[in-house]
Amino acid sequence: MLPDFPPENGLTGASLLAAFNNLPHGLTITDANGVIIFYNDVQGRIDGLTREEVIGKHISEVYVPSLDNSPTMAVLRTRQPIYDMFLMYETNEGRVINSTHTVFPLFDRGRIIGSVCLIYPLTPADPEPRPGGLEARESVQFGNLIGSSPVFRASINAALAAADSPSSVLIYGETGSGKELLARQLHEHSQRASRPYVAINCSAIPATLLEGTLFGSVKGAFTGAQNSPGLFEEAQGGTVYLDEVDSMPMELQPKLLRVIQERRVRRVGAIKEREVDIKLISSFSGDPLEAIRAGRVRADLFYRLGVVIVQIPPLRERLSDLPGLVSFFINKHTAILKKKANGLAPEVMATFKRYQWPGNVRELENVIEGALNMIVEGGTIDLSHLPPYFRHVLGAAPEPAASAKEAGTADSRPDPAQMVPKAEPPLGDREERPRVGRREIVEALSGSRGALTEAARALGLSRQVLAYRMKKYGLNRRDFDV
């Protein structure tokens, strides 16, 4: 138990410790030997432990012994602070936590006397209720969706807010950014977690079969039809995830709209409707507004699907999350491959930060898994372990294909290196291109009638840089679509 706040006679150690206990994140203080001398309540909720169970114990007695990877022991040994280190750690009680650690050494007249460790959980801690029913959640991890960047945390917080709502959720993001992972975790973090979770890719099922698959059928409704429930009935009380819903035939969309509005479903060939209680989550394969403009999705259906819209940012917009994601995937795949690894060489992380990641987090995981297959036991991932198409990022010219063709061994598939966009220069370098200003962009957009790819090609810019400059100049491509 911490001492009470002192009388009004100045600041003391007791008042500082009391203030530490009210911090919104975990905090642990050790002495110079790694023995825990302070442990706040938030850290207790993260670890599932009480202060009495940890105070006076060495950190190796509280957590699964791994002193080589302990940021606290590293700081005590090197006397240097560690900032925002991603770590998946385990308590001796078997609880696994994903988190970021910031650890500072404590000195007294040049002599190290201990350490202070601040922990930001990426896995939800057991929350302490706040006034008004709000829960204390600093940051979260949803499946393999990991990050602490502001744009990522805003998306996850929006998802958390909608997890227990009956309203439909639309997830919007690029391929590989984690839409299906987020849908699954929305279900698992909701009160429906014990009920069915049913996912279907609308583009993977022929249009002639999709209606019966979703809504069910009665015997004789069509050739071979039997009395069978559809996915909406199968998921009663749970969650239905419709991936690439913009691929659904237009004639089925009014029927889906009715299910959302009325909470009732009618099997193909049936007269009677059946009540359904489901949480509906959907995602689009591209820009939802583009799908509406192209006539692939009814506007009224979009508004019902997107009562809550959660956009997952692409990896290139949250590069600060790379270290945590890399650590997570190394831990995951070394466990699968039963292989030890010593992380990344510094030049690899620098290369990762220059790369545009068109395949997003899925591509990053594949790159890490592939590299781990190539390294020796306990080795470090270096540039030689990266896929060949990374030579664009490294500035090397692609090898000529002529020699392979002459040898009769050429692969007819396109070189992946030619399919991956080069990394764009920092914003400061982009500003040094004076020939492309607002007037040139307006002319190019007018000529392309708002088509960004065509306008970017005419200006000699990438689509991403053009979008950045349009935002800077307050331009909207819809103004040119006339």
C-alpha positions as CSV (number, residue, x, y, z in Angstrom):
1,M,0.0,0.0,0.0
2,L,1.4,3.4,-0.9
3,P,1.6,6.1,1.8
4,D,-0.9,8.9,1.9
5,F,-0.2,12.2,0.3
6,P,1.9,14.3,2.6
7,P,0.7,17.5,4.2
8,E,1.3,20.8,2.4
9,N,5.0,21.0,3.1
10,G,6.4,20.1,-0.3
11,L,7.0,17.2,-2.6
12,T,8.2,13.9,-1.2
13,G,9.0,10.5,-2.6
14,A,5.7,9.2,-1.2
15,S,3.7,11.7,-3.2
16,L,5.7,10.9,-6.4
17,L,4.9,7.2,-5.9
18,A,1.2,8.0,-5.4
19,A,1.2,10.0,-8.6
20,F,3.0,7.1,-10.5
21,N,0.2,4.8,-9.4
22,N,-2.4,7.0,-11.2
23,L,-0.6,6.9,-14.5
24,P,-2.7,5.6,-17.4
25,H,0.0,3.0,-18.4
26,G,2.0,0.3,-16.6
27,L,5.0,1.3,-14.6
28,T,7.6,-0.8,-12.8
29,I,10.7,0.4,-10.9
30,T,13.6,-1.9,-10.0
31,D,16.8,-1.5,-8.0
32,A,20.2,-1.9,-9.6
33,N,20.0,-5.6,-9.5
34,G,16.6,-6.0,-11.2
35,V,14.5,-6.5,-8.0
36,I,11.1,-4.8,-8.3
37,I,10.6,-2.1,-5.7
38,F,7.5,-0.4,-7.2
39,Y,4.6,-1.8,-9.4
40,N,1.6,0.3,-10.2
41,D,-2.0,-0.8,-10.4
42,V,-2.2,-0.6,-14.2
43,Q,0.8,-2.9,-14.6
44,G,-1.0,-5.3,-12.3
45,R,-4.0,-5.3,-14.5
46,I,-1.8,-5.8,-17.6
47,D,0.0,-8.8,-16.0
48,G,-3.0,-10.1,-14.0
49,L,-0.9,-9.9,-10.8
50,T,-1.1,-8.0,-7.5
51,R,1.5,-5.7,-6.0
52,E,2.0,-8.1,-3.1
53,E,2.9,-10.9,-5.6
54,V,5.7,-8.9,-7.2
55,I,7.3,-6.4,-4.9
56,G,10.7,-7.7,-3.6
57,K,11.0,-10.2,-6.4
58,H,13.6,-10.2,-9.2
59,I,12.0,-9.7,-12.6
60,S,13.1,-13.3,-13.6
61,E,10.8,-14.5,-10.8
62,V,7.8,-12.7,-12.2
63,Y,8.3,-13.1,-15.9
64,V,9.4,-16.2,-17.9
65,P,13.2,-16.1,-17.6
66,S,14.7,-14.4,-20.7
67,L,17.2,-12.0,-19.3
68,D,18.9,-11.6,-22.7
69,N,15.7,-10.1,-24.1
70,S,14.7,-8.1,-21.0
71,P,14.8,-4.4,-21.7
72,T,15.1,-3.7,-18.0
73,M,18.2,-5.8,-17.6
74,A,19.7,-4.3,-20.8
75,V,19.3,-0.8,-19.4
76,L,20.9,-1.8,-16.1
77,R,23.7,-3.4,-18.0
78,T,24.4,-0.7,-20.6
79,R,23.2,2.4,-18.6
80,Q,21.5,3.6,-21.8
81,P,17.7,4.2,-22.1
82,I,15.5,2.2,-24.5
83,Y,12.5,3.9,-26.3
84,D,9.4,2.3,-27.7
85,M,10.7,-1.3,-27.9
86,F,8.1,-3.8,-29.0
87,L,8.1,-6.9,-26.8
88,M,5.9,-10.0,-26.5
89,Y,6.5,-11.2,-22.9
90,E,5.0,-13.8,-20.7
91,T,4.4,-13.9,-16.9
92,N,5.3,-17.0,-14.9
93,E,1.5,-17.4,-14.5
94,G,1.3,-18.0,-18.3
95,R,-0.2,-14.7,-19.4
96,V,1.2,-13.4,-22.7
97,I,1.3,-9.6,-23.3
98,N,2.2,-7.7,-26.5
99,S,3.5,-4.2,-25.5
100,T,5.9,-1.4,-26.1
101,H,8.5,-0.7,-23.5
102,T,10.3,2.5,-22.6
103,V,13.0,2.1,-19.9
104,F,15.2,4.7,-18.3
105,P,18.2,4.2,-16.0
106,L,18.2,5.9,-12.6
107,F,21.5,7.5,-11.4
108,D,22.7,8.9,-8.1
109,R,26.0,10.8,-8.4
110,G,26.9,8.9,-11.6
111,R,26.2,5.5,-10.0
112,I,23.3,3.5,-11.4
113,I,20.7,2.7,-8.7
114,G,17.8,1.3,-10.7
115,S,15.4,1.6,-13.6
116,V,12.0,2.9,-14.5
117,C,10.0,0.9,-17.1
118,L,6.9,2.3,-18.8
119,I,4.7,-0.3,-20.6
120,Y,2.0,0.5,-23.1
121,P,-0.1,-2.7,-23.7
122,L,-1.0,-3.6,-27.3
123,T,-3.2,-6.4,-25.9
124,P,-6.2,-5.1,-23.9
125,A,-5.6,-5.2,-20.2
126,D,-8.4,-6.1,-17.8
127,P,-10.0,-2.6,-17.7
128,E,-10.8,-0.6,-14.7
129,P,-14.2,1.1,-15.1
130,R,-14.2,4.9,-15.4
131,P,-17.1,7.3,-14.7
132,G,-19.8,7.0,-17.3
133,G,-18.9,3.3,-18.1
134,L,-15.8,4.2,-20.2
135,E,-13.0,1.7,-20.0
136,A,-9.3,2.5,-19.6
137,R,-7.7,1.3,-22.9
138,E,-4.5,3.0,-23.8
139,S,-3.9,1.0,-27.0
140,V,-4.7,-2.4,-28.3
141,Q,-3.7,-5.3,-30.5
142,F,-6.3,-6.9,-32.7
143,G,-4.9,-10.2,-34.0
144,N,-1.9,-9.4,-36.2
145,L,-3.0,-5.8,-36.3
146,I,-0.3,-4.1,-34.3
147,G,0.7,-0.5,-33.9
148,S,0.9,2.6,-31.8
149,S,0.9,5.3,-34.4
150,P,-1.9,7.9,-34.0
151,V,-3.6,7.0,-37.3
152,F,-3.6,3.3,-36.4
153,R,-4.9,3.8,-32.9
154,A,-7.7,6.0,-34.2
155,S,-8.9,3.2,-36.4
156,I,-8.7,0.6,-33.7
157,N,-10.4,2.9,-31.2
158,A,-13.2,3.3,-33.7
159,A,-13.5,-0.4,-34.1
160,L,-13.6,-1.0,-30.3
161,A,-16.3,1.6,-30.0
162,A,-18.4,-0.3,-32.5
163,A,-17.7,-3.8,-31.3
164,D,-20.8,-4.2,-29.1
165,S,-23.1,-2.0,-31.2
166,P,-25.8,-3.8,-33.3
167,S,-25.0,-1.3,-36.1
168,S,-23.4,-2.5,-39.3
169,V,-19.7,-1.8,-39.7
170,L,-17.9,-1.2,-43.0
171,I,-14.2,-1.8,-43.1
172,Y,-12.3,0.1,-45.8
173,G,-8.6,-0.4,-46.6
174,E,-6.1,-1.6,-49.2
175,T,-5.5,-5.3,-50.0
176,G,-3.3,-6.8,-47.3
177,S,-4.0,-4.1,-44.7
178,G,-5.9,-6.5,-42.5
179,K,-9.6,-6.1,-43.1
180,E,-10.6,-9.7,-42.5
181,L,-8.4,-9.8,-39.3
182,L,-10.1,-6.7,-38.0
183,A,-13.6,-8.2,-38.8
184,R,-12.6,-11.4,-36.9
185,Q,-11.3,-9.4,-33.9
186,L,-14.4,-7.2,-33.8
187,H,-16.4,-10.4,-33.3
188,E,-14.0,-11.8,-30.7
189,H,-14.0,-8.6,-28.7
190,S,-17.8,-8.3,-28.6
191,Q,-20.5,-9.9,-26.5
192,R,-21.3,-12.2,-29.5
193,A,-17.9,-13.9,-29.2
194,S,-19.4,-17.2,-28.0
195,R,-21.8,-17.2,-31.0
196,P,-21.0,-18.2,-34.6
197,Y,-18.7,-16.1,-36.8
198,V,-19.4,-16.6,-40.5
199,A,-17.2,-15.1,-43.3
200,I,-17.8,-15.2,-47.0
201,N,-16.0,-13.7,-50.0
202,C,-18.8,-12.4,-52.3
203,S,-16.5,-12.5,-55.3
204,A,-15.5,-16.2,-54.8
205,I,-19.0,-17.6,-55.2
206,P,-20.8,-17.7,-58.6
207,A,-23.7,-15.3,-58.7
208,T,-26.2,-18.1,-59.3
209,L,-25.2,-19.8,-56.0
210,L,-24.6,-16.7,-53.9
211,E,-28.3,-16.0,-53.2
212,G,-29.0,-19.5,-51.8
213,T,-25.7,-19.4,-49.9
214,L,-26.6,-16.2,-48.1
215,F,-30.4,-16.5,-47.7
216,G,-31.0,-20.2,-47.8
217,S,-33.5,-22.1,-49.9
218,V,-36.6,-24.3,-49.7
219,K,-37.0,-27.6,-51.5
220,G,-38.0,-27.2,-55.2
221,A,-37.1,-23.5,-55.4
222,F,-34.6,-24.4,-58.2
223,T,-33.1,-27.5,-59.6
224,G,-31.5,-29.5,-56.7
225,A,-32.7,-27.1,-54.1
226,Q,-33.3,-28.5,-50.6
227,N,-34.6,-27.1,-47.3
228,S,-31.4,-25.5,-46.0
229,P,-30.6,-22.4,-44.0
230,G,-28.4,-19.6,-45.4
231,L,-25.4,-18.1,-43.7
232,F,-27.5,-15.4,-42.0
233,E,-29.5,-18.1,-40.2
234,E,-26.4,-20.1,-39.5
235,A,-24.9,-17.1,-37.8
236,Q,-27.9,-16.5,-35.5
237,G,-26.8,-14.4,-32.5
238,G,-23.3,-14.0,-34.0
239,T,-21.5,-12.1,-36.8
240,V,-21.6,-12.3,-40.6
241,Y,-18.6,-10.8,-42.5
242,L,-19.2,-10.1,-46.2
243,D,-15.8,-9.5,-47.9
244,E,-15.8,-7.7,-51.2
245,V,-19.5,-6.9,-50.9
246,D,-19.1,-4.6,-54.0
247,S,-18.9,-7.8,-56.1
248,M,-22.5,-8.8,-55.1
249,P,-24.9,-8.8,-58.1
250,M,-27.1,-5.7,-58.2
251,E,-30.3,-7.9,-58.1
252,L,-29.3,-9.3,-54.7
253,Q,-28.5,-6.0,-53.1
254,P,-32.1,-5.0,-52.4
255,K,-32.6,-8.3,-50.6
256,L,-29.5,-7.7,-48.5
257,L,-30.7,-4.2,-47.7
258,R,-34.0,-5.7,-46.4
259,V,-32.1,-8.1,-44.1
260,I,-30.2,-5.2,-42.6
261,Q,-33.3,-2.9,-42.2
262,E,-35.9,-5.5,-41.1
263,R,-33.6,-8.1,-39.4
264,R,-35.6,-10.7,-41.3
265,V,-34.5,-13.1,-44.1
266,R,-36.6,-15.0,-46.6
267,R,-35.2,-18.2,-48.1
268,V,-35.2,-18.6,-51.9
269,G,-38.6,-19.9,-52.9
270,A,-40.1,-19.3,-49.5
271,I,-43.1,-17.1,-48.4
272,K,-42.4,-16.9,-44.7
273,E,-39.7,-14.7,-43.3
274,R,-37.5,-15.6,-40.4
275,E,-36.1,-13.3,-37.8
276,V,-32.3,-13.1,-37.6
277,D,-30.1,-11.5,-35.0
278,I,-26.7,-10.8,-36.5
279,K,-23.9,-8.3,-36.5
280,L,-23.1,-7.4,-40.1
281,I,-19.5,-6.5,-41.0
282,S,-18.6,-5.9,-44.6
283,S,-15.6,-4.7,-46.7
284,F,-15.0,-3.3,-50.2
285,S,-12.3,-4.4,-52.6
286,G,-11.7,-0.8,-53.5
287,D,-12.9,2.7,-52.9
288,P,-16.6,2.5,-51.8
289,L,-17.4,5.8,-53.4
290,E,-15.9,4.7,-56.7
291,A,-18.1,1.6,-56.6
292,I,-21.2,3.7,-56.1
293,R,-20.2,6.0,-59.0
294,A,-19.5,3.0,-61.2
295,G,-22.9,1.6,-60.5
296,R,-21.7,-1.6,-58.8
297,V,-23.2,-0.8,-55.4
298,R,-26.5,0.9,-54.5
299,A,-26.1,4.1,-52.6
300,D,-28.8,3.1,-50.1
301,L,-27.1,-0.2,-49.4
302,F,-23.8,1.6,-48.8
303,Y,-25.3,3.9,-46.2
304,R,-26.8,0.9,-44.4
305,L,-23.6,-1.1,-44.5
306,G,-21.5,1.9,-43.5
307,V,-23.3,3.0,-40.3
308,V,-19.9,2.8,-38.8
309,I,-16.9,3.1,-41.2
310,V,-13.5,2.0,-40.0
311,Q,-10.6,2.7,-42.4
312,I,-7.4,0.7,-41.9
313,P,-4.5,2.9,-43.0
314,P,-2.0,1.4,-45.4
315,L,1.4,0.5,-44.0
316,R,3.2,3.3,-45.9
317,E,1.2,5.8,-43.8
318,R,2.2,4.3,-40.5
319,L,5.9,3.4,-40.9
320,S,6.5,4.1,-37.3
321,D,4.7,0.8,-36.6
322,L,7.3,-1.2,-38.6
323,P,9.5,-2.1,-35.6
324,G,6.6,-3.6,-33.6
325,L,5.2,-5.5,-36.6
326,V,8.6,-6.8,-37.5
327,S,9.2,-8.1,-34.0
328,F,5.8,-9.7,-33.9
329,F,6.3,-11.5,-37.2
330,I,9.8,-12.6,-36.2
331,N,8.5,-14.0,-32.9
332,K,5.6,-15.7,-34.7
333,H,7.6,-17.4,-37.5
334,T,10.6,-18.4,-35.5
335,A,8.2,-20.3,-33.3
336,I,6.6,-21.9,-36.3
337,L,9.9,-22.7,-37.9
338,K,11.5,-23.7,-34.6
339,K,14.4,-21.4,-35.4
340,K,16.2,-18.7,-33.5
341,A,16.9,-15.3,-35.1
342,N,18.8,-12.2,-34.1
343,G,16.4,-9.6,-35.6
344,L,17.2,-7.3,-38.5
345,A,20.4,-5.6,-39.6
346,P,20.0,-1.8,-39.3
347,E,20.2,-1.4,-43.0
348,V,17.2,-3.7,-43.5
349,M,15.0,-1.6,-41.3
350,A,16.2,1.5,-43.1
351,T,15.2,-0.2,-46.4
352,F,11.8,-1.1,-45.0
353,K,11.2,2.5,-44.2
354,R,12.0,3.6,-47.7
355,Y,9.8,1.0,-49.3
356,Q,6.1,1.7,-50.3
357,W,4.7,-1.7,-49.2
358,P,2.0,-2.0,-52.0
359,G,1.0,-5.4,-50.3
360,N,0.8,-3.8,-46.9
361,V,1.2,-5.8,-43.7
362,R,0.5,-9.1,-45.5
363,E,3.5,-8.4,-47.7
364,L,5.7,-7.5,-44.7
365,E,4.8,-10.8,-43.0
366,N,5.7,-12.7,-46.2
367,V,9.0,-10.9,-46.5
368,I,9.9,-11.7,-42.9
369,E,8.9,-15.4,-43.2
370,G,10.9,-15.8,-46.4
371,A,14.0,-14.2,-44.9
372,L,13.8,-16.4,-41.8
373,N,13.8,-19.5,-44.0
374,M,17.1,-18.3,-45.5
375,I,19.1,-17.3,-42.4
376,V,21.3,-19.7,-40.5
377,E,20.3,-20.6,-36.9
378,G,20.6,-17.6,-34.7
379,G,21.5,-15.4,-37.6
380,T,20.5,-11.8,-38.5
381,I,18.3,-10.9,-41.5
382,D,20.4,-8.8,-43.8
383,L,19.8,-7.3,-47.3
384,S,20.8,-10.5,-49.0
385,H,17.8,-12.2,-47.5
386,L,15.2,-9.8,-49.0
387,P,13.2,-10.7,-52.2
388,P,14.8,-9.7,-55.5
389,Y,12.4,-6.9,-56.2
390,F,13.8,-4.9,-53.2
391,R,16.8,-4.0,-55.5
392,H,14.7,-1.1,-56.7
393,V,14.7,0.3,-53.2
394,L,18.4,-0.4,-52.8
395,G,19.1,1.5,-56.1
396,A,20.4,-1.5,-58.0
397,A,19.5,-2.0,-61.6
398,P,17.5,-5.1,-62.5
399,E,19.5,-7.9,-64.1
400,P,19.0,-8.2,-67.8
401,A,16.7,-11.1,-68.8
402,A,18.4,-11.7,-72.2
403,S,20.9,-14.2,-70.9
404,A,18.2,-16.3,-69.4
405,K,16.2,-16.3,-72.6
406,E,19.3,-17.2,-74.6
407,A,19.8,-20.1,-72.3
408,G,16.2,-21.2,-72.8
409,T,15.3,-20.9,-69.1
410,A,13.5,-17.6,-69.1
411,D,10.3,-17.4,-67.1
412,S,7.3,-16.0,-69.1
413,R,6.0,-14.3,-65.9
414,P,6.7,-10.6,-65.4
415,D,9.6,-9.7,-63.2
416,P,8.2,-8.7,-59.8
417,A,10.7,-5.9,-59.7
418,Q,9.0,-4.2,-62.6
419,M,5.6,-4.4,-60.7
420,V,6.7,-2.7,-57.5
421,P,6.7,1.1,-57.3
422,K,9.9,2.8,-56.3
423,A,10.0,4.4,-52.9
424,E,9.2,8.1,-53.1
425,P,11.7,10.7,-51.7
426,P,11.0,12.4,-48.4
427,L,8.5,15.3,-48.5
428,G,11.3,17.8,-48.4
429,D,12.7,16.4,-51.6
430,R,9.3,16.5,-53.2
431,E,9.0,20.2,-52.6
432,E,12.2,20.7,-54.7
433,R,10.3,20.0,-57.9
434,P,9.2,23.5,-58.8
435,R,8.0,22.6,-62.3
436,V,5.0,20.8,-60.9
437,G,2.9,23.4,-59.1
438,R,-0.8,24.0,-58.6
439,R,-1.3,25.3,-62.2
440,E,0.3,22.3,-63.7
441,I,-1.7,19.9,-61.5
442,V,-5.0,21.7,-62.4
443,E,-4.2,21.4,-66.1
444,A,-3.4,17.7,-65.8
445,L,-6.5,16.9,-63.9
446,S,-8.6,18.9,-66.3
447,G,-7.1,16.9,-69.2
448,S,-7.7,13.6,-67.5
449,R,-11.1,14.6,-66.2
450,G,-10.0,13.8,-62.6
451,A,-8.3,10.4,-63.3
452,L,-5.4,10.4,-60.9
453,T,-3.3,7.7,-62.6
454,E,-3.5,9.5,-66.0
455,A,-2.8,12.9,-64.5
456,A,0.2,11.5,-62.5
457,R,1.6,9.9,-65.6
458,A,1.3,13.2,-67.5
459,L,3.1,15.1,-64.7
460,G,5.8,12.5,-64.2
461,L,4.8,11.9,-60.6
462,S,3.6,8.9,-58.7
463,R,-0.1,8.7,-57.8
464,Q,0.9,9.0,-54.1
465,V,2.8,12.2,-54.6
466,L,0.1,13.7,-56.8
467,A,-2.5,12.9,-54.1
468,Y,-0.2,14.6,-51.5
469,R,0.1,17.7,-53.6
470,M,-3.6,17.9,-54.3
471,K,-4.3,17.8,-50.6
472,K,-1.7,20.5,-50.1
473,Y,-3.4,22.8,-52.7
474,G,-6.9,21.9,-51.6
475,L,-7.8,20.2,-54.9
476,N,-10.5,17.5,-55.2
477,R,-10.5,15.2,-58.3
478,R,-14.3,15.2,-58.3
479,D,-14.2,18.9,-59.3
480,F,-12.6,17.8,-62.6
481,D,-14.9,14.9,-63.4
482,V,-17.2,16.8,-65.8
